[in-house]
Amino acid sequence: MKYFFANLKRFDIPVTLGGVNRLAPVQEWGASIVRQTEPFVNSLYPRACCTLLLPEAHLLSALAARAEALRLDVIERTLRSNGVTSSGNTVPLATDLKWGDVASCGHTSLGIAADCNGVPLNAIRYDSPTFGGFSVSASWGEDDFWDVAARYAGEFNGIKVAVAAAYSHAGDENDFGGGVIHRDSDYFQIGAFIHHVPTGLFVYGAYGTENNNNVYASGFTTDDTNHWYLKAGLRRKWNHLGHTVMYGEYANHDDMYSIGAQIASGGTITGSELRRWGLGVVQEIDAAAMSMWLAYRNMDGEFNTLGGKIDLDQIHMVKFGALINF
């Protein structure tokens, strides 16, 4: 078999910027190259195998446009050390990604998946007294961070209820965290917990949404995001050690891709989704003020790009640990 290599680096630069690209807009160039090369490459196989060397920013969209029968096998092998595995292939990117890159908060530029306002800040906070189970709070921090929140907690006929909601704004004219030149992000979240004490059954749910208008040094943008989480289980005392808790959980995170992922894709990402579910058991040890837990969690997701959808391989995690309260 013969091998052909075509080095197309810098061939994506448009004529208006001194380049030679008259084929397609820059954001569609990689996918266009693959689609127009496909008939010729397939006609050569198995007599010859072809490799296209593309600028790294175009690899994600190019691979998404690659048909199953397209014989560009060497692209995968030469880039296997740098990418997120996807449906048996490799999704080549300009840099390695983390799972936090599909669960990133524009509010803080952190891959924390939810509770996007849950980070320490230099701020002044006021908490009101509790009236009939209700309370409110407000805080303001340096360089224009503020939030307001309301909470309720009560118990009725053996049913405990707790609800909290908060709205926050983060704005900064000189914020270079996560490549942000100007941060302008609003975040709303709400959560509720219900526990039927006699039976031990409980359920917890949370929802959050971001309105992101951040300006990034790269010139790329990210989307508004939303996420929800549901956890349900049973808490009963079956032995002398303390209560045993068994639970299941599920969460969904939409369009929470990071600016780092967008840069790595050359600006071709149009959306993302992360799904995670898990099962766990917690054993409380009252005499030691300790909790021990064993949990399993599964995560999978996808990026939507200009070249199509790319499914990420699943990750399986087993966790064991203990916590002692002092």
C-alpha positions in Angstrom: 0.0 0.0 0.0 1.1 3.5 -0.8 0.7 6.5 1.6 0.0 10.1 0.7 0.4 13.0 3.1 -1.1 16.5 2.4 0.1 19.2 4.8 -2.6 21.9 4.7 -1.5 24.0 7.6 -2.0 27.7 7.0 -4.2 26.9 4.0 -7.2 28.0 6.0 -6.2 31.7 6.0 -8.6 33.6 3.8 -7.4 35.7 0.8 -8.5 38.9 2.6 -5.8 38.2 5.3 -3.1 37.3 2.8 -3.8 33.6 2.6 -5.1 31.3 -0.2 -8.4 30.1 1.3 -11.2 30.6 -1.2 -12.9 27.3 -0.4 -15.1 28.1 2.6 -15.5 30.5 5.6 -12.8 29.8 8.2 -15.1 28.2 10.7 -16.3 25.7 8.1 -13.0 25.1 6.3 -12.0 21.8 8.1 -15.3 20.1 7.5 -15.4 21.4 3.8 -11.9 19.9 3.2 -12.9 16.5 4.4 -16.2 16.4 2.5 -14.6 17.4 -0.8 -11.7 15.0 -0.3 -13.9 12.0 0.5 -14.7 10.7 -3.1 -11.0 10.8 -4.2 -9.7 9.2 -1.0 -12.2 6.4 -1.1 -11.4 5.7 -4.8 -7.7 5.1 -3.9 -8.3 2.6 -1.1 -7.0 -0.1 -0.6 -4.2 0.8 -3.1 -3.3 3.9 -1.1 -4.0 5.5 2.3 -4.2 9.3 2.7 -3.5 11.6 5.6 -4.5 15.2 5.8 -2.5 17.4 8.2 -4.9 20.2 9.2 -4.4 23.2 11.6 -5.3 22.0 15.1 -8.2 24.5 15.4 -10.1 22.7 12.6 -9.6 19.1 13.7 -12.8 18.8 15.7 -15.1 19.9 12.9 -13.1 17.9 10.3 -13.5 14.7 12.3 -17.2 15.3 12.8 -17.6 15.6 9.0 -15.6 12.4 8.4 -17.8 9.6 7.1 -17.4 6.1 8.4 -16.1 4.9 5.0 -13.6 7.7 4.6 -10.1 6.2 4.7 -8.2 8.9 6.7 -7.2 6.4 9.3 -3.8 7.9 10.0 -5.2 11.1 11.3 -6.7 9.2 14.3 -3.5 7.3 15.1 -1.2 10.3 14.8 -3.3 12.4 17.2 -4.4 9.7 19.6 -2.2 11.2 22.4 -4.1 14.4 22.4 -7.9 14.2 22.5 -11.1 13.0 24.2 -12.2 9.6 23.0 -15.5 9.6 21.1 -17.5 6.6 19.8 -14.4 4.6 19.1 -12.6 7.5 17.4 -10.5 10.3 18.8 -11.7 13.9 18.9 -8.5 15.8 18.2 -8.3 19.2 19.8 -5.7 22.0 20.1 -5.3 21.1 23.8 -6.4 18.3 26.2 -9.8 18.7 27.8 -11.2 17.8 31.2 -14.7 16.8 32.2 -15.0 20.3 33.7 -14.8 21.7 30.2 -18.3 20.3 29.5 -19.6 21.4 33.0 -18.2 25.0 33.2 -19.8 28.0 34.8 -19.4 31.3 33.0 -20.1 33.0 36.3 -16.7 31.9 37.7 -14.9 30.2 34.8 -14.7 27.0 36.9 -15.7 23.5 35.9 -17.9 22.9 39.0 -21.1 21.8 37.1 -23.6 23.5 39.4 -23.9 26.0 42.3 -22.0 28.4 40.0 -21.9 31.0 42.8 -20.5 28.7 45.4 -17.0 30.1 45.7 -15.3 32.1 48.4 -15.2 35.9 47.7 -14.2 39.1 49.5 -17.7 40.4 50.3 -20.0 41.9 52.9 -23.1 39.9 53.7 -26.2 40.5 55.7 -28.5 37.7 57.0 -31.9 38.6 58.4 -33.5 37.0 61.4 -35.8 34.0 60.8 -39.5 34.7 60.8 -41.9 31.8 60.6 -39.2 29.7 58.9 -38.3 32.4 56.3 -35.1 34.3 56.0 -33.3 36.5 53.4 -29.7 37.5 52.8 -27.7 39.8 50.5 -24.1 40.4 49.8 -21.9 42.7 47.8 -18.2 42.1 46.9 -15.3 44.0 45.4 -15.4 44.9 41.7 -19.2 44.5 41.4 -20.3 41.2 42.6 -23.7 41.0 44.4 -26.4 38.5 45.2 -29.7 38.1 47.0 -31.2 34.9 48.5 -34.3 33.7 50.3 -34.8 30.5 52.3 -37.5 28.6 54.1 -37.4 25.6 56.4 -40.2 24.0 58.3 -41.9 20.7 59.4 -45.5 19.6 59.0 -46.9 16.3 60.3 -43.5 14.6 60.2 -42.5 16.1 56.8 -39.5 18.3 56.7 -39.3 20.9 54.0 -36.5 23.3 53.0 -36.4 25.6 50.0 -33.8 28.1 48.9 -33.5 30.5 45.9 -30.8 33.0 44.9 -29.9 35.4 42.2 -26.4 36.8 41.7 -24.5 39.0 39.3 -20.7 39.0 38.5 -19.2 41.9 36.6 -15.6 42.9 36.3 -13.8 45.2 33.8 -10.4 43.7 34.4 -11.0 40.0 35.0 -8.5 37.8 33.2 -9.6 34.6 35.0 -10.5 32.0 32.3 -9.4 34.5 29.6 -12.2 36.9 30.4 -11.6 40.6 29.5 -15.0 41.7 30.8 -17.2 39.4 32.9 -21.0 40.0 32.7 -22.9 37.0 34.0 -26.2 36.6 35.9 -27.1 33.3 37.7 -30.3 32.1 39.2 -30.6 28.9 41.2 -33.3 27.2 43.3 -33.4 24.0 45.3 -35.9 22.1 47.5 -35.6 19.2 49.9 -38.5 17.1 51.3 -38.0 14.4 53.9 -40.7 12.2 55.3 -39.3 11.4 58.7 -41.4 8.4 59.7 -40.5 6.4 56.6 -37.1 8.0 55.9 -37.9 8.7 52.3 -36.5 11.9 50.9 -36.1 13.8 47.6 -34.0 16.8 46.7 -34.0 18.8 43.4 -32.1 21.8 42.1 -32.1 24.0 39.0 -29.8 26.7 37.8 -29.5 28.9 34.8 -26.8 31.4 33.6 -27.1 34.4 31.3 -23.6 34.9 30.1 -22.4 38.0 28.2 -18.7 37.6 29.0 -16.1 39.1 26.6 -13.1 36.8 26.1 -9.6 37.7 24.9 -9.8 35.0 22.3 -12.8 36.7 20.6 -14.9 33.5 20.9 -18.1 33.3 22.9 -20.0 30.7 25.1 -23.7 30.1 25.5 -26.2 30.7 28.3 -26.3 27.6 30.4 -28.8 25.6 32.5 -28.6 22.5 34.7 -30.8 20.4 36.9 -30.2 17.8 39.5 -32.4 15.2 41.3 -31.6 13.0 44.2 -33.9 10.6 46.1 -33.4 7.9 48.7 -34.1 6.4 52.0 -32.6 7.2 55.5 -33.3 4.5 58.1 -31.7 3.2 61.3 -31.1 -0.5 60.9 -28.2 -1.0 63.2 -26.7 0.4 66.4 -24.1 2.4 64.5 -26.5 5.0 63.2 -28.7 5.8 60.3 -28.0 4.2 56.9 -28.7 6.3 53.7 -29.3 4.8 50.3 -29.8 7.1 47.3 -29.8 7.5 43.6 -29.0 10.7 41.6 -29.3 12.1 38.1 -28.2 15.4 36.6 -28.2 17.1 33.2 -26.0 20.1 32.2 -26.8 21.9 28.9 -24.4 24.2 27.0 -21.9 24.4 29.9 -18.9 24.1 27.6 -15.9 26.1 28.7 -14.1 28.9 26.7 -11.1 26.6 26.7 -13.1 23.9 24.8 -14.3 26.6 22.4 -10.8 27.8 21.7 -9.5 24.2 21.3 -12.2 23.6 18.7 -11.4 26.8 16.7 -14.8 28.3 17.6 -16.8 25.5 16.1 -18.7 24.4 19.2 -22.4 25.4 19.1 -23.6 23.5 22.3 -22.9 20.7 24.7 -24.6 18.3 27.1 -23.3 16.4 30.1 -25.4 13.7 31.8 -24.5 12.0 35.0 -26.2 9.5 37.3 -25.1 7.5 40.3 -26.0 5.3 43.2 -24.6 5.4 46.8 -24.8 4.3 50.4 -23.8 6.2 53.5 -23.4 4.8 57.0 -23.6 7.2 59.8 -21.6 6.3 63.0 -23.0 8.4 65.8 -20.4 7.6 68.4 -17.6 9.1 66.3 -19.7 11.8 64.6 -18.6 10.1 61.4 -20.1 9.3 58.0 -18.7 6.6 55.7 -19.8 6.4 52.1 -19.5 4.2 49.0 -20.8 5.6 45.7 -20.8 4.9 41.9 -21.1 7.6 39.3 -21.4 7.5 35.5 -20.9 10.5 33.2 -21.2 10.9 29.5 -21.9 13.8 27.1 -21.4 15.4 23.8 -20.3 18.5 21.9 -22.4 19.9 19.1 -20.2 21.5 16.5 -20.6 23.1 13.1 -19.5 19.7 11.6 -22.0 17.7 13.6 -22.4 16.0 17.0 -19.5 14.3 18.8 -20.4 11.8 21.5 -17.9 11.5 24.4 -17.0 8.1 25.9 -18.5 7.3 29.3 -16.5 7.5 32.5 -17.2 5.3 35.4 -16.2 6.3 39.0 -16.3 4.4 42.3 -15.7 6.5 45.4 -15.2 5.5 49.0 -14.5 7.9 51.9 -15.3 9.0 55.4 -16.0 12.3 57.1 -15.5 13.2 60.8 -17.3 16.3 62.1 -15.4 18.2 64.8 
